[in-house]
Amino acid sequence: MNLERVSNEEKLGLCRKYYLGGFAFLPFLWLVNVVWFFQEAFIKPAYTEQLQIKAYVKWSGLGLAIWVAVLTTWITIYQHYRAQWGEVGDYLSFTIPLGIP
Amino acid sequence: MDLISTKWIIHLLLCGLFYGVSCNSVEQKIYINLNDTVPCVRLLNATHQIGCQSSLGGDVGVIHFLESEQNLEYVLTTGNNPPYMVILESHLFNRDVMMKLKNGSSRIAGVAVIKPNSNPVGAFSPHTTCPNENTGVYSESYDPALAHCNGTMWNPNGNGLSYEEFSFPIFSLKDDNGTEVIRQCYMDHNRAVNGSVPVYPLCAMELSSHMSAVTDTVTCMRRSDTSGLSLNPEQVCDPLGNYNVWGATKGLNNSASGHSENETVVIAAARLDSRAFFHGISLGADSGTSGFITLLAAAGALANVTREAPPPRTILYAFFQGESFDYIGSSRMVYDMQGDKFPIDLDNIHSLVEIGQVGLHASEGLWVHTDPVSRRNASIETEVKNLTDIFRSVATSLNISLGEPDVSQPLPPASFQRFLRAQPIPGVVLTDHRTSFTNSFFESMYDNAEYLNLTFPAGLTPEEQFNYVTDTAKGLAKVATLAARTLYRQAGGAEERLAGINADELTVAHMLYGFLIQTKNPWFEAIVSPEDLPALRAFPPEHYVGVNFNSNSSTKLVSYVFINLTGTAVNVSRENCSSSGKFEDAADSTDMNSYTWVRGVTPPNATEPAGYCVRSTTRLARAESPAFLLGEFNSSTYSTWSESRWKKINARIFLVAGHDLEMLTLGVGLAVLLVSLLITFFVNAKADFLFSSGREPANATY
């Protein structure tokens, strides 16, 4: 969809949908929201709905950052300690690599 | 267009058509696959992993033939082209060299050991000095003075190499044409002449033996368990095990289990399996094979007399599988007897006679070992004394040198130890060593036919070799006669019958040939069932216990030989000649007997043998460690050995280009890519000018 051809109300609706959708443990929606509406929110000349879009993009960005932080921390811990956890580590794993501890 | 290029174009076209099916000619031009290789693989127990593994895609290194131990310096520090694939002549395959390579493993891609065509002088045993140290009867609680081989170091030559863990692949190569190709490749490309640095391209070798299992049996069995979260559960290891072969002089009701009233049994035991650093070349000529061949011959010698004049006690022959790995077979049989899952239980056992290593008795004589701890009990002492007296008197009558070691000396590693662990039973172990093993190649690849002096006069055809009775065969037949007569007396048989019990020398010669030289021989072809005929090959069977319960050639062959030597041919149809056969008489039923259809010999005027049915008491009993049955993968009582699975085992050699040349090729490739992108971009940008000048502008209708 080309945002150039969409009315400002529709843009706001889309941005809200993506923002709300992200709460369903879908941080990628927030990522898309931030990338897609960044120009609309911060670069385009001001228009009525822009303030609201800006808020959604900011909150999406914040949510995304928290997700990234949490996931990075967890993945680092998991990759580092999986072998030491032994049994627990194996039960936590969906795929267990062959031939390494 | 000349012929060769036409051929190439046709070939490329075909390649294009059948891509992925048969197009590997480029691969064939680059690589030479090595066929006669045997890998070292990974085994695991409750706490450790041992053996070798390569990285996932295989390890590649520049070939270096190690000429002497001093030459290690080159591989480990000074050589310019690490990592190296070290090729070892067998005399350098020892603990010193291997541990140095292991510790310098960042410069070592792998090791290939050339198996010599004749045995080395001296001793070599990759096993431990105290085999099955922790699973025998001599624990701290049984007798602290005898635990951990405190009494006698059984295998003083043991260097423990088989129990080391290597992070690189190790393969064994047969010394033949393939090895010659590698040597030639090394001489042509890699050898530094007069201190000069070898120049690329260099001869390299790739060894792939990536193992799926890791850490220990507990871990690998857990990961093989499919009930976890895992999305693609995959079996990564299998418990070692196979089948024990057993049979008796009298049918024991196989459908009944637990204590059998009015039954006393003398167990005659031997070990079926052996191991070596490379499992594929584990013959165990003295360590395992000499014992079970002797027991088979003894069973054959007793077959007639026990039918004509059955002794009051039943003799139960048991061939235990997997004993090299913490007594898998015997611990399972004892476990089954204790749990009433065997036709008899431990209280039915009168005594036990085990034939250990007896192949080298010619040099050291025979020795009957007993357990000093259980002999402290007066009634056991009397029984043991009786048994050794029988042995001694029979040996004297046969003119065999037989002695008793010091009374305080413990038993050597033997299946009997697992029975003693359960309860005191009188028994002896017959071996060819007084204290430590006479066998200086214990559980190694050199414990082979040559070590037993199984050599034939020059100029014999294979047929004549097969029928040639060597001195080894004569000697073992004598030991078998000793064992048979002793067993008959021990079972309560009459003394005047003893002179008629004689093991057949030719049968022993046939067995030695079949188990140590090649399984494809006229006798084995006649005694196996027709479907097992393809399993007979022109080389000896591997005596490593393995993980495949469906096929282990040495177990099957031992059972066929046992059936042939102890069974009787009966007139039963082929359909009925199986475990599901129907028989009117209860004494003929499949509960009391086992029926086997065998090929027989081809009559002179026919092309196919007719086949016939043999009735015997032979049974196969599962020899899987109780640890796996109970799910106790960290058991310290039972064997926990398991073998890792793998996907690909492969060895090949090829020429590698230098690093600079590789980088240059990559650079040129990238440059060509960039240039072509640029050209495309400019052509696209000037497309109007380049392509439409000569024509009328097209009318855009869309």
Chai-1 contact restraints between the chains, C-beta under 6 A:
chainA,res_idxA,chainB,res_idxB,connection_type,confidence,min_distance_angstrom,max_distance_angstrom,comment,restraint_id
A,D90,B,R222,contact,1.0,0.0,6.0,A-B,restraint_1
A,D90,B,R223,contact,1.0,0.0,6.0,A-B,restraint_2
A,Y91,B,G228,contact,1.0,0.0,6.0,A-B,restraint_3
A,F94,B,L229,contact,1.0,0.0,6.0,A-B,restraint_4
A,F94,B,L231,contact,1.0,0.0,6.0,A-B,restraint_5
A,T95,B,L231,contact,1.0,0.0,6.0,A-B,restraint_6
A,I96,B,R223,contact,1.0,0.0,6.0,A-B,restraint_7
A,L98,B,S212,contact,1.0,0.0,6.0,A-B,restraint_8
A,G99,B,H210,contact,1.0,0.0,6.0,A-B,restraint_9
A,G99,B,M211,contact,1.0,0.0,6.0,A-B,restraint_10
A,G99,B,S212,contact,1.0,0.0,6.0,A-B,restraint_11
A,G99,B,V214,contact,1.0,0.0,6.0,A-B,restraint_12
A,P101,B,V214,contact,1.0,0.0,6.0,A-B,restraint_13
A,P101,B,T215,contact,1.0,0.0,6.0,A-B,restraint_14
